Amino acid sequence: MAGPRKSSKPDNSGKTGRPITEARWTQFLELLAQTANVTRSSEASGISRMSVYNRRRDDAEFAARYDEAYRRGYEALEEECQRRAFSGFEEPVFYKGRKVATVKKFSDTLAVFLMKGNTDGKFRDRVETTNGSPAGGRFARLTDEEIEAELKRRLK
């Protein structure tokens, strides 16, 4: 299988039928850096998602620019989640169809997800799994040698 080709020639399969200029590719990457959303970024740029994925697969330089833009967009989303979770956000209060006040709200759900996403795993979900055997997971209590002997016995 051939490796990525380095090509500065734009893909000409835009959604609008017009050639995809480098300016439109740049617009796509700028939007991706703001949103981390390929669909919204490609639609706003008039570039099909398939064209984006094809160019990313075939053009190593574009792939690097795409990855960087996506990383920046994801960081922006994470910062917004942190703001909403820990600094709060103003939510309007309506009475009889009219805005009468605002109340500051915090998102406990976002805070939980941010904490679970922490790389040290301190807040991760802890799940105990068993093999679902009628033995009730008794193999989890066996040594490697005992498991090997049991497997040999069953395969005879």
Summary of the structure (lengths in Angstrom):
residues: 156
radius of gyration: 25.7
end to end distance: 43.3
largest distance: 78.1
contacts: 352
relative contact order: 0.09
helix: 54%
strand: 10%
